[in-house]
Amino acid sequence: MTARHFELASHLRGRYDLIVFPESALDRDPESDPVLRKRITDLAAKHDAVVLVNARTPAPGGGLYNANLAYGPHGALLGIYAKQHLVPFGEYVPWRDALSFLSELRQIPYDFVAGDKRQLFRVAGRPIATVICYESAYSGLVRSFVRDGAEAIVVSTSDRSYRRSGIAAAHLAQSQMRAAETGRPVLQAAISGITGVIDAGGTVRASSELFENGITTGTVSTVTGRTLYVRLGDWVLALCAFGLVVTATVAVMRPRPAPVD
């Protein structure tokens, strides 16, 4: 898996601000593997880019994080973001001891540890946030990153367990919603799902096909300022729902003109 991604990256030419290896693209932690780390930083230096990768990294108590790491063009580790919203029965097993009689759960031999901090990375001088896999479904989390100052969002995902179902398209649609809500461009990088470049209005400007082995590139403009949703959060949804109820009530109670013979 790792070799395939570096082989794809070898086809890149010129300068890029950001290069993303999606979730599960690496089979080792580059901070504990000097050879792998050098391959990443060499790629960053070659293209004068920030390279964002995903790896299992050590957590306190001997556990593991599902984390994104960003490396700058001069080889520095710019920061690490550990996934906060883990997927039950995928990244951890709730009530593992009580459910030990289920043999299927042995396919999940250990539990990831949830992160508890948000992290912004600087890309071409701009603050960028990243979320991992279905964290993009948590609009409040993405909103918090934007309130922290993020001017663009990167979604790093695998989606390979969903095969050719419609879930991959739904995942991309969630990223479109996050873009429209926050007024921020979203870059979604997937191994076997749909990779997409989404502008700040929620329009997909470039995308891959399912299980397509290739590189998706695009240009987006980072955005500052705050949308109504970023300012008010879920109160916007509550107000919209209230408005719909009022409108429907008025429409139902409005006197209807008598029929004319």
KADAUR-V280613 format. One record per residue. N is the residue number from 1. RES is the residue in three letters. PSI is psi in whole degrees, -180 to 180 (* if undefined). NEAR is the number of other C-alpha atoms within 10 Angstrom. D_CENTER is the distance of its C-alpha to the mean C-alpha in whole Angstrom. Layout:
{{N:RES:PSI:NEAR:D_CENTER} {N:RES:PSI:NEAR:D_CENTER}}
This chain:
{{1:MET:-50:10:20} {2:THR:-45:13:20} {3:ALA:-37:11:23} {4:ARG:-39:12:21} {5:HIS:-38:18:18} {6:PHE:-33:16:21} {7:GLU:-42:10:23} {8:LEU:-44:12:21} {9:ALA:-25:16:20} {10:SER:-16:10:24} {11:HIS:-6:9:24} {12:LEU:144:15:23} {13:ARG:137:9:25} {14:GLY:-161:7:25} {15:ARG:140:12:23} {16:TYR:149:17:20} {17:ASP:-38:16:18} {18:LEU:134:19:15} {19:ILE:129:20:14} {20:VAL:125:22:11} {21:PHE:121:23:12} {22:PRO:178:26:9} {23:GLU:136:24:9} {24:SER:12:22:13} {25:ALA:-26:22:14} {26:LEU:142:20:17} {27:ASP:3:13:19} {28:ARG:163:16:20} {29:ASP:117:18:19} {30:PRO:-22:20:20} {31:GLU:-14:15:22} {32:SER:5:11:24} {33:ASP:95:10:25} {34:PRO:-35:11:27} {35:VAL:-45:10:27} {36:LEU:-43:17:23} {37:ARG:-42:18:22} {38:LYS:-37:14:25} {39:ARG:-40:13:24} {40:ILE:-48:24:20} {41:THR:-30:22:22} {42:ASP:-40:16:25} {43:LEU:-43:23:22} {44:ALA:-44:26:21} {45:ALA:-40:18:24} {46:LYS:-37:16:25} {47:HIS:9:18:23} {48:ASP:45:19:23} {49:ALA:161:21:19} {50:VAL:132:29:17} {51:VAL:121:27:15} {52:LEU:125:26:12} {53:VAL:164:23:12} {54:ASN:139:27:11} {55:ALA:163:23:14} {56:ARG:120:20:16} {57:THR:155:21:18} {58:PRO:141:17:21} {59:ALA:159:15:21} {60:PRO:144:8:24} {61:GLY:14:7:26} {62:GLY:6:7:26} {63:GLY:-172:14:22} {64:LEU:142:19:19} {65:TYR:149:22:16} {66:ASN:107:23:12} {67:ALA:152:25:11} {68:ASN:135:25:10} {69:LEU:138:21:13} {70:ALA:130:27:14} {71:TYR:132:26:18} {72:GLY:170:25:20} {73:PRO:-16:21:22} {74:HIS:11:14:25} {75:GLY:-3:18:23} {76:ALA:143:12:22} {77:LEU:115:18:20} {78:LEU:-21:17:18} {79:GLY:168:15:16} {80:ILE:132:21:14} {81:TYR:122:23:11} {82:ALA:132:26:12} {83:LYS:132:24:10} {84:GLN:-34:19:12} {85:HIS:94:20:12} {86:LEU:154:20:13} {87:VAL:118:14:14} {88:PRO:141:10:18} {89:PHE:13:14:20} {90:GLY:-50:12:17} {91:GLU:-12:18:16} {92:TYR:161:18:19} {93:VAL:110:19:22} {94:PRO:145:11:24} {95:TRP:43:8:27} {96:ARG:-44:15:27} {97:ASP:-42:8:31} {98:ALA:-25:8:32} {99:LEU:18:11:30} {100:SER:-18:12:32} {101:PHE:-12:10:34} {102:LEU:107:9:31} {103:SER:-27:8:31} {104:GLU:-27:9:28} {105:LEU:-12:16:26} {106:ARG:-14:12:27} {107:GLN:-12:9:25} {108:ILE:82:13:22} {109:PRO:-19:9:25} {110:TYR:163:14:23} {111:ASP:133:18:21} {112:PHE:158:21:18} {113:VAL:134:23:18} {114:ALA:137:19:16} {115:GLY:165:17:15} {116:ASP:16:11:16} {117:LYS:144:10:15} {118:ARG:156:17:13} {119:GLN:131:19:13} {120:LEU:147:22:13} {121:PHE:149:23:14} {122:ARG:122:15:17} {123:VAL:117:20:16} {124:ALA:36:14:19} {125:GLY:0:8:20} {126:ARG:141:14:18} {127:PRO:126:19:15} {128:ILE:142:21:12} {129:ALA:157:23:9} {130:THR:141:31:6} {131:VAL:161:27:4} {132:ILE:124:25:4} {133:CYS:-127:22:5} {134:TYR:13:19:7} {135:GLU:-21:21:6} {136:SER:-15:26:5} {137:ALA:-15:17:9} {138:TYR:91:13:10} {139:SER:-33:20:11} {140:GLY:-36:16:13} {141:LEU:-47:16:11} {142:VAL:-40:25:9} {143:ARG:-41:22:13} {144:SER:-40:15:14} {145:PHE:-42:23:12} {146:VAL:-40:26:13} {147:ARG:-28:15:17} {148:ASP:-17:14:16} {149:GLY:3:18:17} {150:ALA:135:25:13} {151:GLU:-4:24:14} {152:ALA:159:27:11} {153:ILE:137:28:7} {154:VAL:129:21:5} {155:VAL:116:25:2} {156:SER:121:30:4} {157:THR:167:27:6} {158:SER:-60:21:10} {159:ASP:8:21:11} {160:ARG:-26:15:15} {161:SER:-13:11:17} {162:TYR:-5:12:16} {163:ARG:-130:13:19} {164:ARG:26:14:20} {165:SER:175:11:19} {166:GLY:0:10:18} {167:ILE:-34:15:15} {168:ALA:-42:22:13} {169:ALA:-37:15:14} {170:ALA:-36:12:13} {171:HIS:-43:21:10} {172:LEU:-39:26:10} {173:ALA:-35:17:12} {174:GLN:-41:19:10} {175:SER:-35:28:8} {176:GLN:-40:26:11} {177:MET:-43:20:12} {178:ARG:-37:26:10} {179:ALA:-47:24:11} {180:ALA:-39:20:15} {181:GLU:-44:21:15} {182:THR:-13:33:14} {183:GLY:34:25:16} {184:ARG:140:29:13} {185:PRO:149:28:12} {186:VAL:131:33:8} {187:LEU:120:29:8} {188:GLN:119:29:6} {189:ALA:121:28:8} {190:ALA:148:27:9} {191:ILE:-56:23:13} {192:SER:5:22:14} {193:GLY:-145:28:12} {194:ILE:120:24:12} {195:THR:135:29:11} {196:GLY:152:25:11} {197:VAL:116:25:12} {198:ILE:130:28:12} {199:ASP:177:25:15} {200:ALA:-13:24:15} {201:GLY:-3:17:17} {202:GLY:6:22:15} {203:THR:132:17:16} {204:VAL:117:18:15} {205:ARG:-26:13:17} {206:ALA:147:15:16} {207:SER:162:19:15} {208:SER:171:19:16} {209:GLU:163:13:18} {210:LEU:135:19:17} {211:PHE:29:14:18} {212:GLU:124:12:19} {213:ASN:96:13:20} {214:GLY:-174:14:19} {215:ILE:133:14:17} {216:THR:126:14:16} {217:THR:159:17:16} {218:GLY:171:12:17} {219:THR:131:14:17} {220:VAL:157:15:16} {221:SER:126:11:18} {222:THR:156:18:16} {223:VAL:140:18:17} {224:THR:-176:14:19} {225:GLY:170:13:21} {226:ARG:130:17:20} {227:THR:171:16:20} {228:LEU:-38:12:22} {229:TYR:-42:18:19} {230:VAL:-36:21:18} {231:ARG:-44:14:21} {232:LEU:-17:12:22} {233:GLY:-142:17:19} {234:ASP:-8:13:20} {235:TRP:-30:12:24} {236:VAL:-44:14:23} {237:LEU:-41:12:22} {238:ALA:-42:11:26} {239:LEU:-40:11:28} {240:CYS:-43:12:27} {241:ALA:-42:12:28} {242:PHE:-43:12:31} {243:GLY:-39:12:32} {244:LEU:-41:12:31} {245:VAL:-44:12:34} {246:VAL:-45:12:36} {247:THR:-45:11:36} {248:ALA:-40:11:37} {249:THR:-45:11:39} {250:VAL:-41:11:41} {251:ALA:-39:11:41} {252:VAL:-39:10:43} {253:MET:-10:8:45} {254:ARG:132:8:46} {255:PRO:138:8:50} {256:ARG:140:8:50} {257:PRO:142:6:53} {258:ALA:143:6:56} {259:PRO:144:5:57} {260:VAL:126:4:60} {261:ASP:*:3:62}}
